[in-house]
C-alpha cells in the first residue's frame, strides 16, 4: 500500500518521514519552494511574542529534528535569539548556525562589526543591551571590529552569496581565523547570517574560530531556508521515498484508491502533459501550505460566484469536494461581486483559513488528511506544522493497518 504526501515543506517532509518509518511506501510530490523555505531559523508552536514555551517537544518530533540534523537539540527552556532589527526573541528550537543567547545570559556578547549595508553592529548592540531580557539577565552586547578576508570586495555581496562562501572549507577556515581575533577572542560572538548555506558549515567556522559564535535570524528567503532545503534533500536521497517535482491538479477517490493527476514541474519550456500516479495511493496527506505557501488561493475567478478561498488543487471523494473553513464556517463561496470582503474578515483570516480537521488531522473525506498551514484555525508555526504531520501519518497508518497483508507488515 502506498501513501501520497503533497508538499515539500516542514509538514510534507515530516509526514513522509513518519510514514516511511512505519513501513509505508511513500510518494512525495511537490511543485516548488513554499513558506518553510522562508523561515528565519527558528521553530515555534505559537506566536513568539508571548511568554516562552517551556512545554517539552514530543519524542517523535524530536527524532525528526535529529534526522534532518539542521536544528540544535531542543532544550528544556527553549532558546533566545537575536534579530537583525534589534529584537531578542524566544523560540522553542533553533537552527544550529544561530547563537542561543540563553547559554550566555549574564555575560558579555560581542557583535561582529562588519561594514555591510543593513548591518549596523553599534546600533544593534545598543538595542539588544536595552531590551528587557538583557537588562533583567544583565547580559551586555558590545560591537567589536572584524576584518573579513577580502572585506571591500564582500561589502556589497548579496547575503546568500556571502553565506555560500562559508560552504567552502578553505574559506570557512579563513573566516574562522578572522573571527577568532575579534574582541578578546573569548566572549561569544554574534554575527549576521553569513555562516553557510549547508547545515554543517557553521560548525566548521566555529572550529576554526575556537570560540562560541553564531548568527542572528535570517531574513525571509535567507540562509536558514537554504539550510533546511539542503537538509531535506539530503534526507530524501537517503530515504526510500519516491520523490517527484510536480504540480498536482486533481485527487479523486476511486474504487482502487485515489486517482491523482499531476504535471511534472518545469522551469522553462512548454507545460508538461498530465500524468496519472501509479500505483494509486490508499491515503493522501495534504501539506501544501496556506496562502503564503500557495496551498490556498484567494479570489480565484470572477463574477458573483467567485471563489473567495479555494484549495490550490481539486480534492474530492464520492463527489464531495474538500471545503475550506475559517472560524468554523465555510468560506469557499462568499456573496458579493468579488467574493470575500477581506476587510470584514480581517487580516487574521488570511492566516487562519484552511481545511477543517479532527484531532487526528483527518478531514470529512475518507483517507484524506491535512497538515501544516493548510489546517484551519491553527498557529502558523514550524513545530506546529511538524507535529500535525506526524499525527496525520500516525493516524493514516493506524486506520489502514488492518488492510495490509500480514506478509507486508513491519
C-alpha positions in Angstrom: 0.0 0.0 0.0 1.2 3.5 -0.9 0.6 6.8 0.8 0.8 10.1 -1.1 2.2 13.2 0.5 1.7 16.5 -1.4 4.1 19.3 -0.2 7.8 19.5 0.4 8.0 21.8 3.4 8.2 21.1 7.1 4.9 19.3 7.2 5.3 17.3 4.0 8.8 16.0 4.8 7.8 15.2 8.4 4.7 13.3 7.1 6.9 11.4 4.6 9.4 10.5 7.3 6.7 9.4 9.8 5.0 7.2 7.2 8.2 5.6 5.9 9.5 4.7 9.4 6.2 2.8 9.9 7.0 0.7 6.8 4.7 2.5 4.3 5.7 3.1 0.7 5.6 6.8 0.2 5.3 9.1 -2.8 6.1 12.7 -2.2 5.0 15.3 -4.8 5.7 19.0 -4.6 6.0 21.8 -7.1 8.4 24.3 -5.5 9.6 26.3 -2.5 6.9 27.3 0.0 6.7 29.1 3.3 9.1 26.6 5.0 11.9 27.9 2.7 11.3 31.4 4.0 11.6 30.6 7.7 14.2 32.6 9.6 15.9 29.8 11.5 13.6 29.0 14.5 10.7 26.7 15.1 7.7 27.5 17.3 4.3 26.1 18.3 2.7 29.5 18.7 3.3 33.2 18.2 6.6 34.1 19.7 5.7 37.5 21.1 4.0 35.8 24.1 5.6 34.0 27.0 8.4 31.5 26.3 7.1 28.0 25.5 8.6 25.5 28.1 6.5 22.5 27.0 8.6 19.5 26.1 8.9 18.6 22.5 7.2 15.3 21.6 9.6 12.4 21.3 8.8 11.6 17.6 9.1 15.3 16.7 12.5 15.4 18.4 13.5 12.3 16.4 12.5 14.0 13.2 14.6 17.1 14.1 17.5 14.9 14.8 17.2 13.0 11.5 17.3 16.2 9.4 20.2 17.4 11.6 19.9 21.1 10.8 18.4 22.1 14.2 20.0 22.1 17.6 18.5 19.6 20.1 15.6 21.1 21.9 16.5 22.5 25.3 14.2 22.3 28.3 13.5 26.1 28.5 13.7 26.9 24.8 16.2 29.4 23.2 16.7 33.1 22.9 17.9 34.5 19.6 18.6 37.9 18.1 17.1 39.5 15.0 18.7 42.0 12.7 16.1 44.6 13.7 17.4 44.8 17.3 14.9 42.4 18.9 15.7 39.5 21.2 13.0 36.9 20.9 12.3 33.5 22.5 11.9 30.3 20.4 11.4 26.6 21.1 14.0 25.3 18.6 16.7 27.0 16.5 19.0 26.3 13.6 22.4 25.0 14.6 24.0 28.1 13.0 22.3 30.5 15.3 23.7 31.7 18.7 21.4 30.7 21.6 21.7 33.6 24.0 20.2 31.7 26.9 23.5 29.9 27.2 25.3 33.2 27.7 22.9 35.1 29.9 24.6 37.4 32.4 27.7 37.6 30.2 29.1 39.9 27.6 28.3 39.0 24.0 30.4 40.5 21.2 28.8 41.7 18.0 30.8 41.4 14.7 31.2 45.0 13.4 31.5 44.4 9.7 30.9 47.2 7.1 27.9 45.9 5.2 24.7 47.6 4.2 21.8 46.8 6.6 24.2 45.7 9.4 25.0 48.3 12.0 26.7 46.5 14.8 26.9 49.5 17.1 23.2 50.3 16.9 22.3 46.6 17.2 24.4 46.2 20.3 22.7 49.2 21.9 19.3 47.9 21.0 19.9 44.4 22.3 21.5 45.7 25.5 18.5 47.9 26.1 16.0 45.0 25.8 14.1 43.9 28.8 15.6 40.4 28.6 19.2 41.8 28.5 18.5 44.2 31.4 16.8 41.5 33.5 19.5 38.9 32.8 22.4 41.5 32.9 23.6 40.5 29.5 25.7 43.1 27.7 26.3 43.4 23.9 29.3 45.1 22.6 30.3 45.8 18.9 33.9 44.7 18.0 35.6 45.3 14.7 36.1 42.3 12.4 38.3 42.3 9.3 36.8 39.8 6.9 39.1 38.4 4.2 38.7 40.4 1.0 36.5 42.7 3.0 36.0 45.5 0.4 35.0 43.0 -2.2 32.5 41.4 0.0 30.8 44.6 1.3 28.0 44.7 -1.2 27.9 40.9 -1.9 24.3 39.6 -1.5 23.7 37.9 1.8 23.2 34.4 0.3 26.4 34.7 -1.8 28.4 35.7 1.2 27.0 32.8 3.2 27.8 30.4 0.4 31.5 31.3 0.8 31.5 29.5 4.2 30.4 26.3 2.5 34.0 26.0 1.1 36.3 24.5 3.8 39.2 26.8 2.9 37.1 29.9 3.2 35.4 28.7 6.4 38.9 28.3 7.9 39.9 31.8 6.8 36.7 33.3 8.1 37.2 31.5 11.4 40.6 32.9 11.8 39.3 36.4 11.2 36.5 35.9 13.8 39.0 34.3 16.3 40.8 37.6 17.0 37.7 39.8 17.3 37.5 41.5 20.7 39.3 39.5 23.3 38.7 36.2 21.4 36.9 34.6 24.4 33.4 36.1 24.5 30.7 34.6 22.4 30.4 36.3 19.0 27.2 37.2 17.3 27.3 37.8 13.5 25.0 38.2 10.6 23.6 35.2 8.6 26.9 34.6 6.9 27.9 31.1 8.1 26.9 29.0 5.2 24.0 27.6 3.2 24.7 24.0 4.2 23.9 22.6 7.7 27.5 21.7 8.7 29.2 24.9 7.6 28.7 27.0 10.7 30.4 24.3 12.8 33.5 24.3 10.6 33.7 28.1 11.2 33.3 27.6 14.9 36.1 25.1 15.0 38.4 27.4 13.1 37.5 30.3 15.3 37.9 28.3 18.5 35.2 30.3 20.3 31.4 30.2 20.6 29.7 32.1 17.8 26.5 32.1 15.8 24.1 34.0 13.6 21.1 36.2 14.1 17.9 35.2 12.4 17.8 35.2 8.6 15.5 37.4 6.6 12.8 35.6 4.6 14.4 33.6 1.9 17.8 33.8 3.6 20.5 31.2 4.5 18.3 29.4 7.1 15.8 28.5 4.4 18.6 27.2 2.2 20.0 25.1 5.0 16.6 23.5 5.6 16.3 22.7 1.9 19.8 21.2 1.8 18.9 19.0 4.9 15.6 17.9 3.4 17.2 17.0 0.0 20.0 15.0 1.8 17.5 13.0 3.8 15.3 12.3 0.8 18.3 11.0 -1.1 19.0 8.6 1.7 15.4 7.5 2.2 13.2 5.2 0.1 10.6 7.9 -0.5 9.8 8.3 -4.2 10.1 12.0 -5.0 8.6 13.9 -8.0 8.7 17.6 -8.6 5.2 18.1 -9.9 2.1 20.2 -9.7 -0.8 18.1 -8.5 -4.1 19.1 -10.2 -6.7 16.6 -9.1 -7.1 14.0 -6.4 -10.2 11.9 -6.6 -11.2 8.8 -4.5 -11.9 5.9 -6.8 -12.7 2.2 -6.4 -9.0 1.1 -6.2 -7.7 4.1 -4.3 -7.0 7.8 -5.1 -6.7 8.8 -8.7 -4.1 11.5 -8.9 -3.5 13.8 -11.9 -0.3 15.8 -12.0 2.1 17.6 -14.3 5.9 17.4 -14.0 7.5 20.6 -12.8 9.4 22.5 -15.4 11.1 25.9 -15.0 11.3 26.6 -18.8 9.7 25.2 -21.8 6.2 24.1 -22.6 3.9 22.7 -19.9 4.3 19.0 -19.4 1.4 16.7 -20.2 -0.8 15.5 -17.4 0.1 12.1 -15.9 -1.6 9.6 -13.6 0.1 8.4 -10.5 0.6 4.7 -10.3 0.1 2.8 -8.1 -2.9 4.6 -6.7 -2.3 5.7 -3.1 -4.7 4.5 -0.4 -4.2 7.7 1.7 -3.3 11.2 0.9 -1.7 13.8 3.3 -2.1 17.4 2.1 0.8 19.6 3.2 0.6 22.2 0.5 0.7 25.2 2.9 -1.7 28.1 3.4 -1.9 31.3 1.5 1.8 32.1 1.9 2.8 28.6 0.7 0.4 28.6 -2.3 -1.9 25.8 -0.9 -4.8 28.2 -0.6 -5.9 30.6 -3.3 -7.7 33.9 -2.7 -10.2 35.4 -5.2 -9.9 32.7 -7.8 -12.2 33.5 -10.6 -14.6 36.4 -11.3 -18.2 37.3 -11.1 -20.9 36.7 -8.5 -19.8 33.1 -7.9 -16.2 33.9 -7.5 -14.4 31.6 -5.1 -13.1 33.7 -2.2 -10.8 31.0 -0.9 -10.1 27.7 -2.6 -7.6 24.8 -2.2 -4.9 25.0 -4.9 -5.8 21.6 -6.3 -9.1 19.7 -6.7 -9.7 17.1 -4.0 -12.9 15.1 -3.8 -14.3 11.8 -2.6 -17.6 10.4 -3.9 -18.5 13.7 -5.5 -17.9 15.7 -2.3 -15.1 18.4 -2.6 -12.8 19.4 0.1 -14.1 22.7 1.6 -12.2 25.4 3.5 -13.2 26.8 6.8 -12.5 29.9 8.8 -13.5 30.1 12.5 -15.7 27.1 11.9 -17.7 28.3 8.9 -17.3 27.6 5.2 -15.6 30.4 3.3 -15.1 28.8 -0.2 -18.0 30.8 -1.5 -19.0 34.3 -0.4 -21.7 36.7 -1.6 -20.6 39.9 -3.4 -19.3 40.7 -6.8 -15.7 40.0 -6.0 -16.2 37.2 -3.4 -15.0 37.7 0.1 -14.7 41.0 1.9 -11.2 40.9 3.1 -11.7 44.0 5.2 -14.6 42.4 7.0 -12.8 39.1 7.5 -9.7 40.8 8.9 -6.0 40.2 8.3 -6.0 37.2 10.6 -8.3 35.4 8.1 -5.5 35.3 5.5 -3.5 33.3 8.0 -6.2 31.1 9.7 -8.2 29.9 6.7 -7.7 26.3 5.9 -9.2 22.8 5.9 -11.2 21.7 8.9 -9.8 18.5 10.5 -10.3 16.4 13.6 -7.8 15.7 16.4 -6.1 13.1 14.1 -5.8 15.6 11.2 -8.5 13.7 9.3 -10.9 15.5 7.0 -14.5 14.8 6.2 -13.2 13.0 3.1 -12.2 9.4 4.0 -8.4 8.8 3.5 -7.6 12.5 3.2 -5.5 14.1 6.0 -4.1 17.7 6.3 -1.1 19.0 8.0 0.8 22.3 8.4 -0.5 25.7 7.4 -3.4 24.0 5.4 -5.1 23.2 8.8 -7.8 25.7 9.7 -7.6 27.9 12.7 -4.2 26.6 14.0 -1.0 28.5 14.7 1.2 29.1 11.6 4.4 27.9 13.2 7.1 25.4 12.3 6.8 23.0 15.2 3.0 23.0 14.9 3.4 22.0 11.2 5.8 19.2 12.0 3.6 17.9 14.9 0.4 17.9 12.8 2.1 16.0 10.0 3.4 13.3 12.3 -0.1 13.0 13.9 -1.6 12.6 10.4 0.9 10.0 9.3 0.3 8.0 12.5 -3.5 8.2 12.0 -3.2 7.1 8.4 -1.2 4.0 9.3 -3.4 3.1 12.2 -6.6 3.4 10.2 -5.4 1.2 7.4 -3.1 -1.3 9.0 -5.9 -3.9 9.1 -5.9 -3.7 5.2 -2.2 -4.6 4.9 -1.5 -8.4 4.3 0.4 -9.9 7.2 3.3 -10.7 4.9 3.8 -7.0 4.2 3.5 -5.7 7.7 6.7 -4.5 9.5 
